[in-house]
């Protein structure tokens, strides 16, 4: 098994405790995950954590195996932020508690504060619109540029409050999410180059799977889910659906996957009550056929 997004280790722990497996290799770009892996490393000799970006999943896995010809039965991606990242205000991922505008998962050369205070109004607008699908992207970008001329924007609460002044109250009161959610999501994705990492990871995962091995992906926002859906479609022969994410596969390439979930699996009402952060989760599964 490959747990491609180790985070706090909940997936790996459940698998190791409840299933008889030969080997589980986990991947995470955030160095803090080594803390959460310590007890698993001590308890399970068939477990290993590797720090690195999952876009290079094939290189990371093969360089950490005694036999690099090993193929895997299961590869899991959970694309949500781990609780330890969200709950630590010093990481700057959440606007619920004040902290520095960081958002770096450990392998990026930039911080969110660099993006907010240095990029042009047009570039900021594009980031919010394309990566966060924020309807008010232009207005938010304009407000940021005007504000930073007076004082650089350094804190999460400062940015969140600024965004809140732009989104009309009539819109925000009807929404189930905080007005700053989409903009913060876009910043995090940009800082960590998450879209390109995801595309590379999906492509590189195919070579690591056994025949009949399964690829499981849990996404939490529509942009990521569309990329996963398009990848599954184009690799399962559904090339009638043109995609800007995988244009090279529209007419070329072998059929390597069979889609198991015709529609994404969503959390039940009860699960959402127990874990509110799961409310936007979509799980898709595909099986390698050749």
Protein Blocks (a to p, Z undefined) as FASTA:
>chain_A
ZZfblmnommmmmmmmmpccfbdcdddfblklmmmmmmmmmmmmkbccdeddfklmmmmm
mmmcfblmbccfbdcddfbdcfklmmmmknomackbgcddehpnoiacbdfklmmmmmcf
klmmmmmmmmnopaklmmmmmmmmmmmmmoccfbfklmmmmmmmmmcfklmmmpmbdfkl
mmmmmmmmmmnommmmmmmmmmmmmmmpcehiacddddfbfklmmmmmmmmmmmnopamb
ccfklmmlmmgccdfbdcfblbacdddfklmmmmmmlmmgccdddddfZZ
